[in-house]
Amino acid sequence: TFQQFTGDEVADGTLTTFCGTGDGFVTTWYDQSGNSKNATQSDTAKQPKIVNAGSVLKDSAELPEIDFDGTHKLDIDFGADLDQPNSIFMVHQSDGTSANSNEFFDSTGTGGVRSVFDGGSANYRLINNTTSPSTNVTFEASGSDFAIDTNKNIAVGIFNGSSSLIAKNGTADTGSTSAVNGQNEINSLSTIGLSAPNSNNGYDGTMQEFIVYNSDQT
């Protein structure tokens, strides 16, 4: 059974009344900008959870969150590839620090352009990739300030050529001045929570906000 809920209805108990003592899953995470670029998932096996055994999932501050288990994902159709600059903001809390379980954002398929925001060897990372012509530009933030950890974090990725940057909780890394960090667009069909080339790699953790701007929001 499917039903729409507002933020107020998630908070005031309407959602848990609907779910009863069962679980509730997200089929549509609605775009709040008014542009109707919703994040959706029709496959019940891939829908992130928002209610567990009759209780809304919440963080330590009692704020609602949705839970990805490494196989869950939400797809976005932007209608067209998004030329740079692009900005991604997210509020999240990872369950682990492995790169394979911190795939936050990628294209839905393996062809065409890919703009990726994920975890690298230890820290937050941006990747721009195309299959034709073949290009691959990677920028992983440097230093412990940008480590993937299991705390609640505000993470930002700015895709804007040599002005690209990664930020964590207000601290930014612009990377090597000799690297052109980012070349390509965000794919018109993109995904929150799963890697395009390797479906075994996903995001295991919670999210409260995920925002994409087709502009540089620094």
Phi, psi and chi 1 to 4 in degrees:
 res  aa     phi    psi   chi1   chi2   chi3   chi4
   1 THR       -  134.2  -56.0      -      -      -
   2 PHE  -115.1  144.2  -60.5   90.4      -      -
   3 GLN  -155.7  144.8 -175.1  169.7  -42.2      -
   4 GLN   -86.0  145.5  -65.3 -178.0    1.9      -
   5 PHE  -137.1  138.7  -63.4   92.2      -      -
   6 THR   -83.5  169.7   65.4      -      -      -
   7 GLY   -58.7  -40.2      -      -      -      -
   8 ASP   -63.4  -37.1  -72.4  -19.6      -      -
   9 GLU   -73.9  -27.0  -70.7  171.2  -27.9      -
  10 VAL   -66.6  -39.9  171.4      -      -      -
  11 ALA   -80.3  -30.5      -      -      -      -
  12 ASP   -92.5    3.0   68.5   11.9      -      -
  13 GLY   101.5   -7.1      -      -      -      -
  14 THR   -61.7  -40.5  -56.6      -      -      -
  15 LEU   -64.2  -45.2  173.8   58.5      -      -
  16 THR   -70.1  -30.1   50.5      -      -      -
  17 THR   -63.2  -41.2  -62.4      -      -      -
  18 PHE   -63.5  -41.9  172.2   76.9      -      -
  19 CYS   -80.2  -20.9  -67.6      -      -      -
  20 GLY    63.8 -132.0      -      -      -      -
  21 THR   -94.5    8.1   58.8      -      -      -
  22 GLY   -93.7 -166.5      -      -      -      -
  23 ASP   -99.6  155.5  -61.7  -24.2      -      -
  24 GLY  -127.8  140.6      -      -      -      -
  25 PHE  -127.5  154.7  -61.1   87.4      -      -
  26 VAL   -91.2  119.2  176.4      -      -      -
  27 THR   -96.6  -30.6   60.9      -      -      -
  28 THR  -142.1  123.8  -56.1      -      -      -
  29 TRP  -102.5  108.0 -162.3    0.2      -      -
  30 TYR   -76.7  135.8  -73.2   96.7      -      -
  31 ASP   -66.0  123.2  178.9    5.1      -      -
  32 GLN   -89.5   -1.3  -59.3  -60.3  -62.8      -
  33 SER   -82.2  -16.1   71.2      -      -      -
  34 GLY    92.8    0.0      -      -      -      -
  35 ASN   -90.0   -3.1  -67.2  -40.0      -      -
  36 SER    60.4   31.4  -60.7      -      -      -
  37 LYS   -93.2   67.2  -54.1  -57.0 -178.1 -174.0
  38 ASN   -73.7  153.2  -56.0  -38.6      -      -
  39 ALA   -97.9  123.4      -      -      -      -
  40 THR  -131.5  159.2   64.7      -      -      -
  41 GLN  -155.0  115.8 -177.4   51.9 -103.7      -
  42 SER   -91.6  -20.0   58.5      -      -      -
  43 ASP   -79.4  114.8 -174.6  -21.9      -      -
  44 THR   -61.1  -28.7   55.9      -      -      -
  45 ALA   -73.0  -15.5      -      -      -      -
  46 LYS  -112.1    7.8  -62.5  177.7 -179.7  179.2
  47 GLN   -84.5  128.5  -66.8  165.4   -4.7      -
  48 PRO   -67.0  155.1   21.3  -29.9      -      -
  49 LYS   -94.9  143.6 -177.0 -177.7  -73.1 -170.6
  50 ILE  -124.8  -20.4 -169.8  169.4      -      -
  51 VAL  -127.6  130.4  174.8      -      -      -
  52 ASN  -120.6  116.2 -177.0   61.1      -      -
  53 ALA    51.6   43.4      -      -      -      -
  54 GLY    87.8    1.4      -      -      -      -
  55 SER  -121.7  131.9  -63.0      -      -      -
  56 VAL   -64.1  133.1  172.7      -      -      -
  57 LEU   -68.2  130.4  -63.5  174.2      -      -
  58 LYS  -138.9  155.9  -64.1  179.4 -179.9 -179.8
  59 ASP   -85.9 -172.8   65.6    8.2      -      -
  60 SER   -66.4  -18.1   58.7      -      -      -
  61 ALA   -95.3    9.9      -      -      -      -
  62 GLU    68.0   28.2  -66.7  -63.6  -56.9      -
  63 LEU   -99.8  135.6  -62.5  173.7      -      -
  64 PRO   -62.0  150.3  -21.5   33.1      -      -
  65 GLU  -149.5  161.0   56.5 -168.2    6.9      -
  66 ILE  -111.9  147.8   63.1  175.6      -      -
  67 ASP  -113.9  125.2 -176.1   62.8      -      -
  68 PHE  -102.5  141.1  -65.1   76.7      -      -
  69 ASP  -111.2   12.3   74.1  -11.1      -      -
  70 GLY   100.6  -17.8      -      -      -      -
  71 THR  -117.1  -14.0   63.6      -      -      -
  72 HIS   -75.6  148.7  -60.8  152.4      -      -
  73 LYS  -157.5  155.8   70.2 -173.5 -174.3   85.3
  74 LEU  -126.7  130.6  -66.3  169.2      -      -
  75 ASP  -101.1  143.9  -60.9  -34.7      -      -
  76 ILE  -124.7  130.8  -52.9  172.8      -      -
  77 ASP  -106.2  104.9 -176.4   -8.9      -      -
  78 PHE   -78.9  -10.7  -68.3  108.1      -      -
  79 GLY    90.0  -25.1      -      -      -      -
  80 ALA  -164.5  157.6      -      -      -      -
  81 ASP   -60.0  143.2  -66.3  -15.4      -      -
  82 LEU   -99.8  106.9  -56.5 -178.3      -      -
  83 ASP   -61.5  148.4  -69.2  -21.9      -      -
  84 GLN   -65.2  151.5  -71.1 -167.0   18.9      -
  85 PRO   -82.5  150.6   30.5  -36.0      -      -
  86 ASN  -135.0  148.0  -68.2  -60.0      -      -
  87 SER  -129.9  135.3  -54.9      -      -      -
  88 ILE  -121.9  128.5  -64.4  175.6      -      -
  89 PHE  -120.0  138.1  -68.1   75.9      -      -
  90 MET  -146.2  146.7   65.4  177.1  174.4      -
  91 VAL  -110.0  118.6  179.6      -      -      -
  92 HIS  -150.4  167.1   81.3  105.4      -      -
  93 GLN  -143.1  110.7 -173.3  165.2    7.6      -
  94 SER   -76.0  148.2  -62.6      -      -      -
  95 ASP   -83.6  -18.8  -72.6  -17.7      -      -
  96 GLY  -153.6  178.1      -      -      -      -
  97 THR  -109.7   -0.5   60.1      -      -      -
  98 SER   -64.3  141.2  166.0      -      -      -
  99 ALA   -60.9  -35.1      -      -      -      -
 100 ASN   -68.5  -16.8  -67.3  -12.8      -      -
 101 SER  -111.9   16.3   63.4      -      -      -
 102 ASN  -131.6   52.5  -77.4  -74.0      -      -
 103 GLU   -95.2   97.6  -61.6  -74.3  -13.0      -
 104 PHE   -82.7  -41.8  -50.2  117.4      -      -
 105 PHE  -154.3  135.8 -177.4   80.1      -      -
 106 ASP  -158.4  171.9 -160.2  -14.0      -      -
 107 SER   -70.0  158.7   64.3      -      -      -
 108 THR   -73.6  -37.3  -59.5      -      -      -
 109 GLY  -112.2 -180.0      -      -      -      -
 110 THR   -96.9   -6.7   56.8      -      -      -
 111 GLY   -97.1  164.0      -      -      -      -
 112 GLY    74.8 -151.4      -      -      -      -
 113 VAL   -85.2  149.0  -64.1      -      -      -
 114 ARG  -135.7  127.4  -67.3  174.3   60.7 -142.3
 115 SER  -115.4  119.2  -71.6      -      -      -
 116 VAL  -116.5  136.7 -178.1      -      -      -
 117 PHE  -123.3  114.8 -166.9   12.7      -      -
 118 ASP  -154.6 -170.2   67.5   -1.0      -      -
 119 GLY   -98.0  134.9      -      -      -      -
 120 GLY   -93.9 -137.5      -      -      -      -
 121 SER   -65.4  -30.3   59.4      -      -      -
 122 ALA  -152.5  -27.7      -      -      -      -
 123 ASN  -118.9  173.6  -63.2  -12.6      -      -
 124 TYR   -61.7  147.4  -69.7   95.6      -      -
 125 ARG  -144.5  146.8  177.2  176.4   67.8  171.8
 126 LEU  -114.9  140.0  -56.2 -179.9      -      -
 127 ILE  -132.6  136.8  -59.1  173.6      -      -
 128 ASN  -118.9  132.0  -94.9 -175.5      -      -
 129 ASN  -146.4  143.2  173.9  -80.4      -      -
 130 THR  -132.9  152.0   61.6      -      -      -
 131 THR   -92.1  -24.8   55.1      -      -      -
 132 SER  -149.7  105.9 -179.8      -      -      -
 133 PRO   -72.1  159.2   29.3  -36.5      -      -
 134 SER   -76.4  115.6  178.6      -      -      -
 135 THR  -138.4  150.5   63.7      -      -      -
 136 ASN  -152.1  110.4 -171.6   41.9      -      -
 137 VAL  -118.3  122.9 -178.9      -      -      -
 138 THR  -119.6  136.6  -60.6      -      -      -
 139 PHE  -133.1  108.6  164.4   36.8      -      -
 140 GLU  -106.7  128.5 -177.9  170.6  -12.9      -
 141 ALA   -59.7  149.3      -      -      -      -
 142 SER  -110.5  135.4  176.7      -      -      -
 143 GLY   103.4  158.2      -      -      -      -
 144 SER   -66.0  -19.8   59.1      -      -      -
 145 ASP   -62.8  -19.5  -74.8  -14.5      -      -
 146 PHE  -114.9   18.4  -54.5   96.6      -      -
 147 ALA   -70.1  144.5      -      -      -      -
 148 ILE   -72.5  123.1  -60.2  -71.4      -      -
 149 ASP  -135.3 -173.5   57.0   39.2      -      -
 150 THR  -104.6   21.1   56.5      -      -      -
 151 ASN   -90.4  166.4  -60.0  -43.6      -      -
 152 LYS   -73.5  125.7  178.2   63.0   62.6   62.5
 153 ASN  -133.7  150.6  -66.3  -56.5      -      -
 154 ILE  -103.5  113.4  -59.2  173.0      -      -
 155 ALA  -114.7  141.2      -      -      -      -
 156 VAL  -131.8  134.6 -179.6      -      -      -
 157 GLY  -124.7  123.0      -      -      -      -
 158 ILE  -109.7  116.8  -53.9  -67.5      -      -
 159 PHE   -97.0  102.8  -64.2   86.4      -      -
 160 ASN  -155.1   64.6 -170.8   16.2      -      -
 161 GLY    51.0 -135.4      -      -      -      -
 162 SER   -72.1   -5.0   58.5      -      -      -
 163 SER   -99.5   11.7  -62.5      -      -      -
 164 SER   -63.4  153.1  -62.7      -      -      -
 165 LEU  -154.3  163.0   64.8   82.0      -      -
 166 ILE  -123.9  137.1  -65.8  169.8      -      -
 167 ALA  -132.4  145.2      -      -      -      -
 168 LYS  -132.8  118.4  176.2 -176.1  174.6 -175.7
 169 ASN    50.8   40.7  -60.5  -30.8      -      -
 170 GLY    93.0   -6.5      -      -      -      -
 171 THR  -103.5  129.9  -59.9      -      -      -
 172 ALA  -113.7  148.8      -      -      -      -
 173 ASP  -126.7  123.1 -177.7    5.2      -      -
 174 THR   -96.0   -0.9   56.2      -      -      -
 175 GLY    77.7 -171.5      -      -      -      -
 176 SER   -71.4  133.4  169.7      -      -      -
 177 THR   -69.2  -15.7   55.6      -      -      -
 178 SER   -86.9   -9.4   63.4      -      -      -
 179 ALA  -100.5  138.6      -      -      -      -
 180 VAL   -91.2   98.0  179.0      -      -      -
 181 ASN   -86.0   85.8  -57.2  -42.0      -      -
 182 GLY   114.6  128.4      -      -      -      -
 183 GLN  -127.8  -29.0  -59.4  -69.1  -36.9      -
 184 ASN  -119.9  177.3  -55.4  -56.7      -      -
 185 GLU   -83.7  165.9  -56.0   90.9  -18.7      -
 186 ILE   -77.2  132.0  -73.6  178.0      -      -
 187 ASN   -64.4  142.7 -162.7  -67.0      -      -
 188 SER   -58.7  -29.9   61.4      -      -      -
 189 LEU  -111.7  105.3  -58.7  176.6      -      -
 190 SER  -129.0  167.6  -69.7      -      -      -
 191 THR  -137.1  137.5  -64.9      -      -      -
 192 ILE   -95.2  121.1  -59.5  170.3      -      -
 193 GLY   105.4    1.4      -      -      -      -
 194 LEU  -151.7  145.8 -160.9   68.7      -      -
 195 SER   -82.7  136.7  168.1      -      -      -
 196 ALA   -68.7  -49.6      -      -      -      -
 197 PRO   -71.5  -28.1  -16.4   29.7      -      -
 198 ASN  -133.8   99.6 -170.9  -16.2      -      -
 199 SER   -69.7   -7.2   59.3      -      -      -
 200 ASN   -78.7  -14.3  -67.2  -39.4      -      -
 201 ASN  -102.2  122.4  -63.5  -10.3      -      -
 202 GLY  -142.1 -161.7      -      -      -      -
 203 TYR  -110.8  126.5  173.5   54.2      -      -
 204 ASP  -115.6  101.7 -170.3    2.5      -      -
 205 GLY   163.9 -168.1      -      -      -      -
 206 THR  -113.6  157.8   59.1      -      -      -
 207 MET  -136.8  147.3  -76.2 -170.1 -174.8      -
 208 GLN  -120.3  -29.5  -68.3  172.5  -51.7      -
 209 GLU  -140.5  142.6  -63.1  -79.2   -8.8      -
 210 PHE  -146.5  114.8 -162.8   94.5      -      -
 211 ILE  -127.9  133.3  -55.3  170.5      -      -
 212 VAL  -118.4  124.9  179.2      -      -      -
 213 TYR  -113.0  135.1  -67.7   96.7      -      -
 214 ASN   -87.5   56.5 -172.7 -156.5      -      -
 215 SER  -169.5  166.5   58.3      -      -      -
 216 ASP   -88.8  114.0 -173.5  -28.4      -      -
 217 GLN   -99.3   20.7  -69.8  -68.3  -51.0      -
 218 THR   -69.4      -   54.7      -      -      -
